[in-house]
Amino acid sequence: MHPISPISKINIDGREFFIKRDETIDPYLSGNKYRKLYTLLQTPKENFTTIISYGGTQSNAMLALAAICKSKAWEFIYYTKKISPIIKAQEYGNYYESCSLGMQTIEIEYDLYKEYISGLRLGLDEKTLLIDQGGADVMAKEGLRVLADELREQFKDEKFLGIKAVATPSGTGTTALYLALTLPEYIVYTTPCIGSVTYLREQMQALHSIPKNLIILEPKRKYHFAKLYDEFFEMYKKVKEAGVEFDLLYAPSMWLSLLENTKESVVYIHSGGLSGNRSMLARYKRKR
Ligand SMILES: *Cc1c(COP(=O)(O)O)cnc(C)c1O
């Protein structure tokens, strides 16, 4: 059992926000990856010998899986497109850390990737588990239920009396969806950081129908995932100066949407991802 992560208060643009500090849970297995992979973390070692997954080489889900597999002595095989020489040479970042934790990577040619990945689930033995990209799996629900229970307990404190909404950014939407389903008495705000609102809704609906308390805020302009934007960097700095560091891929867009579209006091569920900041900050520095 991990200790219950605390809730801190910060001020941004004269508004009060609370932050559920899930990024403090563990350096590798932090934020929503801890929540989404909670069930796997509770799984006895003996159940599996091998975990297979796939996706990008800077992925936070990849690092979280590498950490779990190391702790369980499971083999971790990760399929990805050709890895860039820059990433291979870096001695920091999610790819480097995951390799140090024992991850084995298999690089697939760009043209064959899609077909190869859809073939992965065929013919797996019962000791091998395939986890879809980003941990988008129904098994994530239990970990989000644990988070919802934790929040409900913490919200009994009178300083949270006026709280009616929480917020967390979306990639696959797995976190926001299951949080909304397990915390129906609160509004859950999210925003798509990968693709459009339509794409996010499709991803969510593949897991479960979208409940009424889940509100998807549309970004003011179209952002491409992992691209550099001045307003993202400014937002990152502003929140960091207010007292809490967030990631540079998801959080800036969520904060921009919240400041733009909401007026009430909101509890932001920190989704982690700080392990990627060193390489993102280096990219921003090069751009300047
Ligand atoms: C993975 C991730 C997300 C997106 O989570 P989903 O459940 O895929 O929507 C958001 N923020 C951070 C920092 C992440 O690592």
The ligand as a Gaussian input file, in Angstrom:
#p B3LYP/6-31G(d) Opt

LIG

0 1
 C       -0.604000       9.113000     -19.748000
 C       -0.757000      10.519000     -19.294000
 C       -1.962000      11.222000     -19.448000
 C       -3.144000      10.657000     -20.219000
 O       -3.819000       9.645000     -19.556000
 P       -5.002000       8.852000     -20.279000
 O       -5.539000       7.944000     -19.256000
 O       -4.371000       8.103000     -21.430000
 O       -5.986000       9.835000     -20.775000
 C       -2.055000      12.500000     -18.916000
 N       -0.997000      13.074000     -18.280000
 C        0.178000      12.443000     -18.137000
 C        1.307000      13.157000     -17.481000
 C        0.345000      11.148000     -18.636000
 O        1.528000      10.527000     -18.507000

